[in-house]
Amino acid sequence: MEKMFKVRSLEELKPVAEFIKELSSEYSHFCLEAPMGAGKTTLINEVCKSLGISEHTSSPTYSIVNEYRTTNNQSVFHFDLYRLNDELELLDIGIMEILGSGAICFFEWPDKILSYLDEKFVNLTIEVVDTTRIITLTY
């Protein structure tokens, strides 16, 4: 299945975040593909708000992964795999345990995680056209 959103403002991200929240009851892994500056982290921040995360969320560019807790004490992991040198580094950060935990995971630059994903996941692309973001979710 596929769902597409056209987003022109931060306010228009809220329905996208709510849709992702709904999908998270069936899917726990979300792979985000988009160029730098397209708004991957901004979208993840909005989804975290909709999931009830009150702490500050930010890009894990240097730490590779950030973990957040929902109001129900569920873990949400946000990965930025851009600086990862190879797939084996994922083992060092405990990827197998994280993937097996059932926690919601967002993967920016997901090409390095795909070989570890043996279950269904949502592919999310962001295309920038002028001042509009076209967000497509394939699940």
QUISULLIN-V313742 format. One record per residue. N is the residue number from 1. RES is the residue in three letters. SS is DSSP state (H for helix, E for strand, L for the rest). PSI is psi in whole degrees, -180 to 180 (NA if undefined). BURIAL is 1 if it has 24 or more other C-alpha atoms within 12 Angstrom, else 0. Layout:
((N RES SS PSI BURIAL) (N RES SS PSI BURIAL))
This chain:
((1 MET L 160 0) (2 GLU E 142 0) (3 LYS E 135 0) (4 MET E 141 0) (5 PHE E 142 1) (6 LYS E 121 1) (7 VAL E 126 1) (8 ARG L -7 0) (9 SER L 165 0) (10 LEU L -36 0) (11 GLU L -35 0) (12 GLU L -6 0) (13 LEU H -23 1) (14 LYS H -45 1) (15 PRO H -32 0) (16 VAL H -46 1) (17 ALA H -41 1) (18 GLU H -38 0) (19 PHE H -43 1) (20 ILE H -40 1) (21 LYS H -45 1) (22 GLU H -43 0) (23 LEU H -29 1) (24 SER L -11 1) (25 SER L -19 0) (26 GLU L -31 0) (27 TYR L 139 1) (28 SER L -12 1) (29 HIS E 128 1) (30 PHE E 120 1) (31 CYS E 118 1) (32 LEU E 122 1) (33 GLU E 121 1) (34 ALA L 156 1) (35 PRO L 163 0) (36 MET L 139 0) (37 GLY L 6 0) (38 ALA L -19 1) (39 GLY L 23 1) (40 LYS H -52 1) (41 THR H -38 1) (42 THR H -43 1) (43 LEU H -45 1) (44 ILE H -39 1) (45 ASN H -42 1) (46 GLU H -39 1) (47 VAL H -42 1) (48 CYS H -42 1) (49 LYS H -44 1) (50 SER H -25 1) (51 LEU L -2 1) (52 GLY L 21 1) (53 ILE L 120 1) (54 SER L -17 0) (55 GLU L 161 0) (56 HIS L 132 0) (57 THR L 146 1) (58 SER L 170 1) (59 SER L 134 1) (60 PRO L 42 1) (61 THR L -45 0) (62 TYR L -28 0) (63 SER L -13 0) (64 ILE L -39 1) (65 VAL E 139 1) (66 ASN E 143 1) (67 GLU E 135 1) (68 TYR E 160 1) (69 ARG E 133 0) (70 THR L 174 1) (71 THR L -21 0) (72 ASN L 9 0) (73 ASN L 26 0) (74 GLN L 144 0) (75 SER E 142 1) (76 VAL E 125 1) (77 PHE E 136 1) (78 HIS E 113 1) (79 PHE E 137 1) (80 ASP E 104 1) (81 LEU L 11 1) (82 TYR L -43 1) (83 ARG L 0 0) (84 LEU L 130 1) (85 ASN L -38 0) (86 ASP L 167 0) (87 GLU L -29 0) (88 LEU H -27 0) (89 GLU H -26 0) (90 LEU H -35 1) (91 LEU H -35 0) (92 ASP H -27 0) (93 ILE L 9 0) (94 GLY L 35 0) (95 ILE H -36 1) (96 MET H -41 0) (97 GLU H -42 0) (98 ILE H -47 1) (99 LEU H -35 1) (100 GLY H -8 0) (101 SER L -16 0) (102 GLY L 1 0) (103 ALA L 153 1) (104 ILE E 131 1) (105 CYS E 132 1) (106 PHE E 128 1) (107 PHE E 111 1) (108 GLU E 141 1) (109 TRP L 61 1) (110 PRO H -2 1) (111 ASP H -27 0) (112 LYS H -8 1) (113 ILE L -16 1) (114 LEU H -36 1) (115 SER H -17 0) (116 TYR H -14 1) (117 LEU L 101 1) (118 ASP L 9 0) (119 GLU L 178 0) (120 LYS L 147 0) (121 PHE L 168 1) (122 VAL E 128 1) (123 ASN E 125 1) (124 LEU E 122 1) (125 THR E 146 1) (126 ILE E 122 1) (127 GLU E 133 1) (128 VAL E 121 0) (129 VAL E 105 0) (130 ASP L -117 0) (131 THR L 12 0) (132 THR E 140 0) (133 ARG E 126 1) (134 ILE E 111 1) (135 ILE E 121 1) (136 THR E 129 1) (137 LEU E 125 1) (138 THR E 125 0) (139 TYR L NA 0))
